[in-house]
Amino acid sequence: MHWYKLCKIFLFATLLLAVSNCIEPYGVPALLTDYNYLVVQGFLIDETDSTIIKLSRTTTLKNESKETAELNAQVYIEEEEGNTYVLTGNDEGIYSLPPLKFNAAKRYRLHIRTRDTKEYASDFVALRQSPEINHVTWKEEDHGIRFYINTRDPENKTWYYLWTFKETWKYSSAFRSPYIYENGEIKSRGNSEELFFCWRTLPSPDIYINSTQTLSQDVVSNYPLYFISNDSRKLYYGYSLLIQQYAITKGAYEYWTTLLKNNERVGSLFDALPSQDLGNLHCLSNPAEPVLGYFSASSITRKRVMIDRQEITGPSTSYQPTGYEYCGEEFIPLDQLSLLLGNKLIIEKKYDDVTQQLTGYLVTTSDCADCRAHGGTLTKPDYWNR
């Protein structure tokens, strides 16, 4: 479940609690009100990766659009009785800090000053160390593939785990363009100029959590994570999943557990309603104002798993649409090529059936013959050995 959607569901359930005593059914104005609460997403990451904090604002619960980015805020990490680390923001409400080695003996908190001069801060949190991931496996199940994680902390100190992932897949354009029109001439496209295959990487919109607190040993064994449908186009050529593991506190675990349970419960007015504890972030300017999110600090450990198309069964019917269903081709006569080609790409030479003389070219739009138009890169990842 997407993190921002979880927050909206949580807010919905909290507001529902406020109106649950009403006897007559009616459209609840509170659920259509734009409260414009601050939403904070992200971790302080120790040493191996950048610290990324995303700030946004809630919209109305009826509004299905994406969150509104919180821009031009002053965001920094405070070390308890120590240094201050300033994050740099962009035009998407994302604030970042380059990889740094933090002091594991210290506690840290997030401090935010928005452009309307409101002050927000998290509680101070301990910097936790994630143990190494033993291994990640996958197994074909009905209609798809399930990934499983195995990890353990030999020192029995972690107990609470959170996982996210990044998925990478290979895909192609609808047509191959073997020729380039350049300076009035047609030439063959070299290997370094190919536009047919791309690789795309996206971060997970989902989170997974688990606790080993009730066990005698701090061991996670075959815990089920992400499921991908076997008709997904992402599996057509090859697929990679990078699991990222965080060590979190008991408080963070309880927070994420509540959000995930709310996602399952909301939909029936008769389900148990959640507490109104929205996390460990507070509005210092107005203590009564809710802030959605939970700030944690952890190192990250990672494990990558690769799947080749030949290793899996595939769908029983067909794959999901490619996104190229609208693509077509058109013929441009030889003497009109410079006039009509524009931004189109050449996909085939055409010859007269009798004379075998070149008469023109079949062309298509660039988004049908240049795979980069669908979000990927031509650069093959170093780890891609398929």
C-alpha positions as CSV (number, residue, x, y, z in Angstrom):
1,M,0.0,0.0,0.0
2,H,1.3,3.4,-1.0
3,W,2.6,5.3,2.0
4,Y,0.6,8.5,1.2
5,K,-2.6,6.5,0.7
6,L,-2.1,4.9,4.1
7,C,-1.9,8.3,5.7
8,K,-5.1,9.4,4.0
9,I,-6.9,6.3,5.2
10,F,-5.5,6.9,8.7
11,L,-6.8,10.5,8.6
12,F,-10.1,9.3,7.3
13,A,-10.5,6.8,10.2
14,T,-9.5,9.4,12.7
15,L,-12.0,11.9,11.4
16,L,-14.6,9.2,11.3
17,L,-14.1,8.7,15.0
18,A,-15.2,12.3,15.6
19,V,-18.5,11.8,13.8
20,S,-19.3,8.3,14.7
21,N,-21.9,9.3,17.3
22,C,-24.2,10.7,14.6
23,I,-27.5,8.8,14.2
24,E,-28.8,10.1,10.9
25,P,-26.6,9.3,7.9
26,Y,-25.4,12.2,5.9
27,G,-22.5,13.5,3.8
28,V,-19.8,14.2,6.4
29,P,-18.4,17.8,5.8
30,A,-15.3,16.9,7.8
31,L,-14.3,14.3,5.3
32,L,-14.4,16.8,2.4
33,T,-12.5,19.5,4.2
34,D,-9.0,20.3,3.2
35,Y,-7.1,20.3,6.5
36,N,-3.7,20.8,4.8
37,Y,-1.9,18.8,7.4
38,L,1.9,18.2,6.9
39,V,2.9,14.7,5.8
40,V,6.5,13.6,6.5
41,Q,8.1,10.6,4.8
42,G,11.6,9.4,5.2
43,F,14.5,8.0,7.3
44,L,17.8,9.3,8.5
45,I,20.1,6.8,6.8
46,D,23.5,6.1,8.2
47,E,26.6,6.1,6.0
48,T,25.6,3.9,3.0
49,D,23.0,6.1,1.3
50,S,21.5,9.6,1.2
51,T,19.0,10.8,3.7
52,I,15.8,11.6,1.9
53,I,12.8,13.4,3.5
54,K,9.7,14.0,1.5
55,L,7.3,16.7,2.7
56,S,3.7,17.1,1.4
57,R,0.3,18.2,2.4
58,T,-3.0,16.3,2.8
59,T,-5.8,16.9,0.3
60,T,-9.5,16.3,0.8
61,L,-10.3,12.6,1.3
62,K,-12.5,12.8,-1.7
63,N,-9.6,13.9,-3.8
64,E,-7.8,11.0,-5.5
65,S,-5.0,13.2,-6.9
66,K,-1.4,13.0,-5.7
67,E,-0.2,14.8,-2.6
68,T,0.7,18.4,-2.8
69,A,4.5,19.0,-2.3
70,E,5.6,21.2,0.5
71,L,8.2,23.5,-1.0
72,N,10.8,26.0,0.3
73,A,10.9,24.6,3.8
74,Q,14.0,24.7,6.0
75,V,14.8,21.0,6.9
76,Y,17.6,19.8,9.1
77,I,18.7,17.0,11.3
78,E,19.6,17.8,14.9
79,E,22.1,15.6,16.8
80,E,21.4,15.6,20.5
81,E,23.9,17.9,22.1
82,G,25.8,18.0,18.8
83,N,25.8,18.9,15.1
84,T,23.1,20.2,12.8
85,Y,22.8,18.8,9.3
86,V,21.0,20.9,6.7
87,L,19.0,19.2,3.9
88,T,18.7,20.6,0.4
89,G,15.2,20.7,-1.2
90,N,14.0,20.5,-4.8
91,D,10.8,21.4,-6.6
92,E,9.1,18.1,-5.7
93,G,9.2,18.6,-2.0
94,I,12.1,16.2,-1.5
95,Y,14.9,17.2,0.8
96,S,18.2,15.4,0.8
97,L,21.5,15.0,2.6
98,P,24.5,13.2,1.1
99,P,25.7,10.0,2.7
100,L,27.2,10.6,6.1
101,K,28.6,8.6,9.0
102,F,26.5,9.4,12.0
103,N,27.4,8.7,15.7
104,A,25.5,5.6,16.8
105,A,25.9,6.7,20.4
106,K,23.8,9.8,19.7
107,R,20.1,10.4,19.2
108,Y,18.7,12.5,16.3
109,R,15.6,14.4,15.5
110,L,14.1,16.0,12.4
111,H,13.3,19.8,12.5
112,I,11.2,21.6,9.8
113,R,10.4,25.2,9.3
114,T,7.8,25.7,6.6
115,R,7.5,28.8,4.4
116,D,4.5,30.0,6.5
117,T,7.0,30.0,9.5
118,K,5.5,27.1,11.3
119,E,7.9,24.9,13.2
120,Y,7.7,21.1,13.3
121,A,10.0,18.6,15.0
122,S,10.1,14.9,15.7
123,D,11.0,13.2,19.0
124,F,14.7,12.3,19.3
125,V,15.3,8.8,18.1
126,A,18.1,6.3,18.4
127,L,20.2,5.4,15.4
128,R,19.6,1.7,14.9
129,Q,21.8,-0.8,13.0
130,S,20.3,-3.2,10.6
131,P,21.8,-6.7,10.5
132,E,22.9,-8.3,7.2
133,I,20.2,-10.0,5.2
134,N,20.9,-13.7,4.9
135,H,19.1,-14.3,1.6
136,V,16.0,-13.5,-0.4
137,T,14.1,-16.2,-2.3
138,W,11.2,-16.4,-4.6
139,K,8.6,-19.0,-5.4
140,E,5.9,-19.3,-8.1
141,E,2.4,-19.3,-6.6
142,D,-1.0,-19.1,-8.1
143,H,-1.0,-16.3,-10.7
144,G,2.4,-14.9,-9.7
145,I,5.6,-14.8,-7.8
146,R,6.1,-14.2,-4.1
147,F,9.4,-13.0,-2.6
148,Y,10.6,-14.2,0.8
149,I,13.2,-12.8,3.1
150,N,15.5,-14.5,5.7
151,T,17.5,-12.5,8.1
152,R,18.8,-12.7,11.7
153,D,20.5,-10.6,14.3
154,P,23.1,-12.8,16.2
155,E,23.2,-10.2,19.0
156,N,19.4,-10.2,19.5
157,K,19.2,-6.4,19.4
158,T,16.9,-5.6,16.4
159,W,13.5,-7.3,16.9
160,Y,11.6,-4.8,14.7
161,Y,12.2,-4.7,11.0
162,L,10.9,-2.7,8.0
163,W,11.5,-3.5,4.4
164,T,11.1,-1.5,1.1
165,F,12.4,-2.4,-2.3
166,K,13.4,-1.1,-5.7
167,E,12.4,-3.1,-8.8
168,T,14.2,-3.0,-12.1
169,W,13.0,-4.5,-15.3
170,K,14.0,-4.7,-19.0
171,Y,11.6,-3.7,-21.7
172,S,11.6,-2.8,-25.4
173,S,10.0,-0.3,-27.7
174,A,7.3,-1.3,-30.1
175,F,9.6,-1.0,-33.1
176,R,13.3,-1.2,-33.7
177,S,14.8,1.8,-35.5
178,P,17.9,0.6,-37.3
179,Y,18.5,3.8,-39.3
180,I,19.3,7.4,-38.5
181,Y,18.6,10.4,-40.8
182,E,21.4,12.9,-40.3
183,N,22.5,15.8,-42.4
184,G,20.3,14.7,-45.3
185,E,21.7,11.2,-45.3
186,I,20.5,7.8,-44.0
187,K,23.0,5.8,-42.0
188,S,22.8,2.5,-40.0
189,R,22.4,2.9,-36.3
190,G,25.4,1.7,-34.3
191,N,25.2,-0.6,-31.2
192,S,25.8,2.4,-29.0
193,E,22.9,4.3,-30.7
194,E,20.3,1.5,-30.3
195,L,16.9,2.6,-28.8
196,F,15.1,-0.7,-28.6
197,F,16.0,-2.0,-25.1
198,C,15.7,-0.1,-21.9
199,W,15.9,-0.7,-18.1
200,R,13.6,1.0,-15.7
201,T,14.0,1.3,-11.9
202,L,11.2,2.4,-9.6
203,P,11.1,2.5,-5.7
204,S,8.5,0.6,-3.9
205,P,5.2,2.3,-3.0
206,D,4.8,-0.4,-0.3
207,I,6.3,-1.2,3.1
208,Y,6.5,-4.5,5.0
209,I,7.2,-4.9,8.7
210,N,7.7,-7.7,11.1
211,S,8.7,-8.3,14.7
212,T,10.6,-11.2,16.3
213,Q,10.0,-9.9,19.8
214,T,7.9,-13.0,20.8
215,L,10.6,-15.4,19.6
216,S,13.6,-16.7,21.6
217,Q,16.0,-15.7,18.8
218,D,16.0,-12.6,16.6
219,V,15.4,-14.6,13.4
220,V,13.2,-13.8,10.4
221,S,12.5,-17.0,8.4
222,N,10.8,-17.0,5.0
223,Y,8.8,-13.9,5.7
224,P,6.6,-13.1,2.7
225,L,7.2,-9.8,1.0
226,Y,6.3,-8.5,-2.5
227,F,4.0,-10.4,-4.9
228,I,4.1,-9.7,-8.6
229,S,1.5,-11.1,-11.0
230,N,2.8,-13.5,-13.6
231,D,1.1,-11.5,-16.4
232,S,3.1,-8.4,-15.5
233,R,5.1,-7.0,-18.4
234,K,7.9,-6.4,-16.0
235,L,8.7,-10.2,-16.1
236,Y,8.7,-10.4,-19.9
237,Y,12.5,-10.0,-20.5
238,G,14.0,-10.1,-17.0
239,Y,13.4,-8.7,-13.5
240,S,15.4,-7.6,-10.5
241,L,14.3,-6.8,-7.0
242,L,16.5,-5.0,-4.5
243,I,15.3,-5.5,-0.9
244,Q,16.2,-2.7,1.6
245,Q,16.1,-3.6,5.3
246,Y,15.8,-1.1,8.2
247,A,16.0,-1.7,11.9
248,I,13.2,0.3,13.6
249,T,12.0,1.0,17.2
250,K,9.1,-0.5,18.9
251,G,7.3,2.8,18.6
252,A,7.8,2.9,14.8
253,Y,6.7,-0.7,14.5
254,E,3.5,0.1,16.3
255,Y,2.9,3.1,14.2
256,W,3.3,1.2,10.9
257,T,1.2,-1.7,12.2
258,T,-1.6,0.7,13.0
259,L,-1.5,2.3,9.5
260,L,-1.5,-1.1,7.8
261,K,-4.4,-2.3,9.9
262,N,-6.4,0.8,9.2
263,N,-6.0,0.1,5.5
264,E,-7.6,-3.3,6.0
265,R,-10.4,-1.9,8.3
266,V,-11.6,1.2,6.6
267,G,-14.6,0.5,4.4
268,S,-17.0,-0.6,7.2
269,L,-18.3,1.9,9.7
270,F,-18.6,-0.9,12.2
271,D,-14.9,-1.9,12.3
272,A,-12.8,-1.0,15.3
273,L,-11.5,2.6,14.9
274,P,-7.8,3.5,15.4
275,S,-6.2,5.6,18.0
276,Q,-5.4,9.2,17.1
277,D,-1.7,8.9,17.7
278,L,-0.3,10.0,14.3
279,G,3.4,9.3,15.0
280,N,6.4,11.0,16.6
281,L,6.2,14.3,14.8
282,H,4.7,17.5,16.3
283,C,3.8,21.0,15.3
284,L,5.7,23.2,17.8
285,S,3.8,26.3,16.7
286,N,0.4,24.7,17.3
287,P,0.5,21.5,19.4
288,A,-3.1,20.7,18.5
289,E,-2.3,20.4,14.8
290,P,-1.8,16.8,13.7
291,V,1.4,15.9,11.7
292,L,1.3,12.6,9.7
293,G,4.5,10.5,9.6
294,Y,7.1,8.8,11.7
295,F,10.8,9.8,11.7
296,S,13.3,6.9,12.2
297,A,17.1,6.6,12.0
298,S,18.7,3.4,10.7
299,S,21.5,1.9,8.6
300,I,20.4,0.0,5.6
301,T,21.3,-3.5,4.5
302,R,20.4,-4.8,1.0
303,K,20.1,-7.9,-1.0
304,R,19.3,-8.2,-4.7
305,V,17.5,-11.1,-6.5
306,M,17.3,-11.6,-10.2
307,I,14.7,-13.5,-12.3
308,D,15.2,-14.6,-15.9
309,R,12.1,-15.0,-18.1
310,Q,13.1,-18.6,-18.8
311,E,13.0,-19.4,-15.0
312,I,9.2,-18.8,-14.7
313,T,6.1,-20.3,-16.2
314,G,4.5,-17.1,-17.4
315,P,0.8,-16.2,-17.7
316,S,-1.8,-18.8,-18.7
317,T,-3.4,-16.3,-21.1
318,S,-1.5,-13.2,-22.1
319,Y,0.6,-10.5,-20.6
320,Q,-0.7,-7.1,-19.5
321,P,-0.9,-4.4,-22.2
322,T,2.4,-3.0,-23.3
323,G,1.4,0.7,-23.5
324,Y,2.2,0.6,-27.3
325,E,-1.2,-0.5,-28.4
326,Y,-1.7,2.8,-30.2
327,C,1.5,2.6,-32.1
328,G,1.4,2.5,-35.9
329,E,3.6,3.1,-38.9
330,E,3.4,5.3,-42.0
331,F,5.1,5.4,-45.4
332,I,7.1,8.4,-46.5
333,P,8.2,8.5,-50.1
334,L,11.9,8.9,-50.7
335,D,11.7,12.4,-52.2
336,Q,9.6,13.7,-49.2
337,L,11.7,12.3,-46.4
338,S,13.4,15.5,-45.4
339,L,10.0,17.4,-45.5
340,L,7.8,14.9,-43.6
341,L,10.1,13.0,-41.2
342,G,10.3,15.6,-38.4
343,N,10.8,13.9,-35.1
344,K,9.7,10.5,-36.4
345,L,12.1,7.5,-36.5
346,I,12.8,5.3,-39.4
347,I,11.9,1.6,-38.9
348,E,12.2,0.0,-42.3
349,K,13.2,0.6,-45.9
350,K,10.6,0.0,-48.6
351,Y,11.4,-1.2,-52.1
352,D,9.4,-1.4,-55.4
353,D,8.2,-5.0,-55.8
354,V,9.2,-5.1,-59.5
355,T,12.3,-2.9,-59.8
356,Q,13.6,-3.5,-56.3
357,Q,14.4,0.2,-56.2
358,L,14.3,2.0,-52.9
359,T,11.0,4.0,-52.8
360,G,10.8,5.3,-49.3
361,Y,10.7,4.5,-45.6
362,L,8.3,3.2,-43.0
363,V,8.4,5.5,-39.9
364,T,6.8,5.8,-36.5
365,T,6.6,8.3,-33.7
366,S,9.6,8.5,-31.3
367,D,7.6,7.2,-28.4
368,C,7.0,4.0,-30.3
369,A,10.6,3.4,-31.3
370,D,12.6,5.0,-28.5
371,C,12.2,3.1,-25.3
372,R,13.3,6.0,-23.2
373,A,10.0,7.7,-23.9
374,H,8.5,5.2,-21.4
375,G,10.7,6.1,-18.5
376,G,13.7,3.9,-18.8
377,T,17.4,4.3,-19.6
378,L,19.5,2.8,-22.3
379,T,22.3,2.0,-19.9
380,K,22.4,-1.6,-18.8
381,P,22.8,-1.9,-15.0
382,D,26.2,-3.3,-13.9
383,Y,24.5,-6.1,-12.0
384,W,22.3,-7.2,-15.0
385,N,23.8,-10.4,-16.2
386,R,20.8,-11.7,-18.1
